[in-house]
Amino acid sequence: MNLPSGNIVKQGLALKENDLKKTVQGLMEERFSGYLVLAIEGFDGFEEATLLFKKGFGVACVYEYLKFDITVISDLALAHCFNAAGASYGIIDIIQLSDLQVDMSIAFDEKIKLSTAFDKRGLDRFSVGKFDDSFAQKTLEEAVSSKQQHEFSKKDLFKKFGLGEMK
């Protein structure tokens, strides 16, 4: 996901020493605009959650399984983000953006936008426990299956456009 570099507020915070839920709550209370990145050693490799905020509201989320080049977006990504908070190893970075930069980031890919922006009350529905490998595994299996169904070979693509046996 491409986001503006913004101003680094905090960098390299150890997940074990920082409660993600409390960190998010603090950003909401500060009416923070920008994003939080959580990088973990997850189910089968590195995973990265990016949660965008505007004026203290969570407005968009992306979750990436880097090893598999698979990205989960919006509400499902948010669930993965809080699942990741239970990982044994991870770091948190917090980057401040202007409200306009947040709006532009979402405008480039509106699918990342949450169905409903959430505040401190909405935060209560997320629990942070132990990292659930099965949650990640199920999502990966579904994503890989879906990706395979949508991939075309070069030959299939040429046929689709009536280009026959071009190489």
Buried (B, 14 or more C-beta within 10 A) or exposed (E): BEBBEBEEBEEEBEBEEBEBBEBBBEBBEEEBBBBBBBBBBBBEEBBBBBBBBBBBBBBBBBBBBEEBEBBBBBEEBBBBBBBBBBBEEBBBBBBBBBEEBBBEBBEEBEEBBBEEBBBEEBBEEBEBEEBBEEBBEEBBEEBEEEEEEEEEEEEEEBBEEEEEEEE
